[in-house]
Amino acid sequence: MVRACVGAAEARRVPLRTALLEDARVSAAISPTELDEVLDPHGRLGTASQMIDAALRVKEVRWIPIAMKGG
């Protein structure tokens, strides 16, 4: 659903918010105010370091077997 809305926004050159609100499935499930909260990046700024740490852990897990093969 989100991919379809992203595609529609790109094709029509409108903001993603507009495409999301025009989608009947989205507008039936979430209010414009709730969508604004979801799309607001300020709510996630405090989690950036946690997301980076998680990404590094995933990368580390993928690299461990490769490193062990050479040694």
Buried (B, 14 or more C-beta within 10 A) or exposed (E): EEEEBEEBBEEEEEEBBEBBBBBEEBEEEBEEEEBEEEEEEEEEEEEEEEEEEEEEEEEEEEEEEEEEEEE
